[in-house]
């Protein structure tokens, strides 16, 4: 079971990025899958999640309206399209598989049983 994130980089405020999470060893569509992020010196922040192979998606207030989560089931890859990026979006972004169904349990690494190495997003002019 592995998750590999990619697509991060340096972007100016107002710019866009599309993050990818390639999974192997299990079908993404059968699980709740999340994007989380961690900025230097800060705790883990849940960003978004997708369930039922893409039928339902949920977003943190901090990104709602500027982010879109999706899954390509044929490629077994999850994406996070982020638009109108802000400097406070600077963080390392991870895809992760939550242990619990309750979305109240998302802001600790103990709430996940699998995650990747992350991809760095830096929003700066």
N, C-alpha and C positions, 0 to 999 in steps of 0.2 A: 504494500500500500504506500504510494508516494504521491505527493503533490509538488508541482514545480511551477513557481510564479515567474512571470516575465512581463516586460512592457513598461517598467518604471523608467524614470529619467528626470532631467532638469527641464522645467517648463515655466514660462512666465505666467504671472497672475492673469487669469482670464483664459488661459490655454486649456487644451484637452489632452487626455491620455486614455489609452485602453489597456487595461491590465488583463493578463491571461493566466489561467491556472490549469495546467494539464495534469490530469489524474491518471494513475495506472493502478491496477489491482482491485478496483471496485468501480461500479457504474455510478457516476454522479447523480443520475436521475433517480436513484433509489434512496437518496439521502437528503437531509437538510444540509445545505452548504452555505458557508458564510465568508465574507470578507471582513477582516479586522485590521486595525492599524495600531502602531505604537510609535509615538514621537519620543525623541531623546528625553530621558528624565521623567517621562509620563507613563501612566498606566495603559493597559490595553483598552482600546475603544472598538466596540462593534460598529461596523459601517453599514452592512447590508447582508441579506440572506435570501436564498431562493429555495423553494420547496416544490415537491411534486413534479420534478423534471422541468420546472419553469412556469408552472401554472400560477404560482403566487410568489410575490416578491415583497420585501420589506426593507425600509431604509431608516437610518438614523436621521434625526431632525437636522443635523449638521450638514447632510449631503442631499436631503430630499429635494427633488426637482432639478438636481445637477448631476445625478448619477443614475446609471441604468445597469442592472445586473442581468445576466443572461447565461444560458447554457446551450452549447451545441452538443447534443447527445451523440451524434455520429462521431464527433471528434473527442468525446468525453472531456471536454474543456469548458471551463467557466470563465466568464469575462466580467469586467467592471469598466464600463465606459464612464469617464469622469470629465465633465465639462465645467466651464467657468471656475476653474480651480483657484483657490485662495491660498495665501501663504500658510494659513493654519492647517492646511491639508498636507503639509510636509510631514512625512512619517515613513516608516517601513510598513508596507502593506503585505498581509498574509492571507492566503485562502486557508480555511480551516473547517473541520467537520465537527459540529457541536455534538455533545453527548446527550443533552437534554432538549426536549421539545420546547420548554418554556423559554421565551425570548428574554425573560428577566435574568436568565443565567447565561450571559454572553461575555462578561467583561473580566474574565479571569482565564488564564491558560488552563486552569483545572476544569473549565467547562468544555474543553475540546479534547478529542482523542487523537487527532491527526492534523498536522499543519506542515506547510512547506518552509523553505528557507527565507521567503520573503523577497520583495522587490522594492527598492528605494524610490520614493517620489519626493522630489524637491521642487517647491513652488517659490520662485524667487526671480526678481528682475535684475 
